[in-house]
Amino acid sequence: MNASAQDKTLQQVVFFPFISRPSAGKGTQTSLLSERLSLPRIDMGSLLRDIAKEDSPLGRSVQERLSQGQLVNLDTVMAVLKDGLEKAMATRQSQTLTGFILDGFPRNLPQAESLLALCQDTGARIATSVYLDVPVETIVERAVNRRICQHCGAIYNLKSKPPATEGICDVCGSDQLLQRSDDALDKVEARLRSFDEETEPVLALLQSENPSFVTRFNGHQPVDTVYAELSALIQSQMKRFASPSVTV
Ligand SMILES: [Zn+2]
């Protein structure tokens, strides 16, 4: 916890936490950004599943919780995150400044507090978190109109991308275009409500810590437009952190 014990492994780490309502387009944008700008993307779900395969004390404890269907506690989540960052930094040739996309993290207040503490302990820094703002009504409409081909997995939207022939998959000709049970109206609304309840305090905390820690984008625009805005932001932030005068 004290500065003298601090190692330097994570001092070149810069975080871009992406926090957005489910189905706001976060997944699409984070994969594009990660691929085109070569930013490692961290999502806690995959990180936990990966470490559970490892024969280490941390791996075994995660494996045990997951196999019992239990939630992994916050200390373990943070240890797994730190481990993932250290491994990623170790594969870099030299200690180069590296921007990490944190996909869907932090998702609640305790995680946000722990992320700030991690930064304090290790010298890692938050560049800015990205909130893709898409109105609740839009997300609900997207979800309830979504249909998925049971045969080939093709995805349609009855309003914006209907199949050429009603009820028939363009790709494979199957007539099994169904709604996922998760996309039912009441489920979508409940999911959005609990998401907002959990993440509003996260955004408020980050913003009070530093107003530049939260950047809101209009996510209700074409994918390419959103991408252009996000990649410009990330590249300018990386330049800012690369300059030796930045002490944030
Ligand atoms: Zn199909």
Boltz pocket constraint, residues with backbone or C-beta under 6 A from the ligand:
constraints:
  - pocket:
      binder: B
      contacts: [[A, 149], [A, 150], [A, 151], [A, 152], [A, 153], [A, 154], [A, 169], [A, 170], [A, 171], [A, 172], [A, 173], [A, 174]]
      max_distance: 6.0
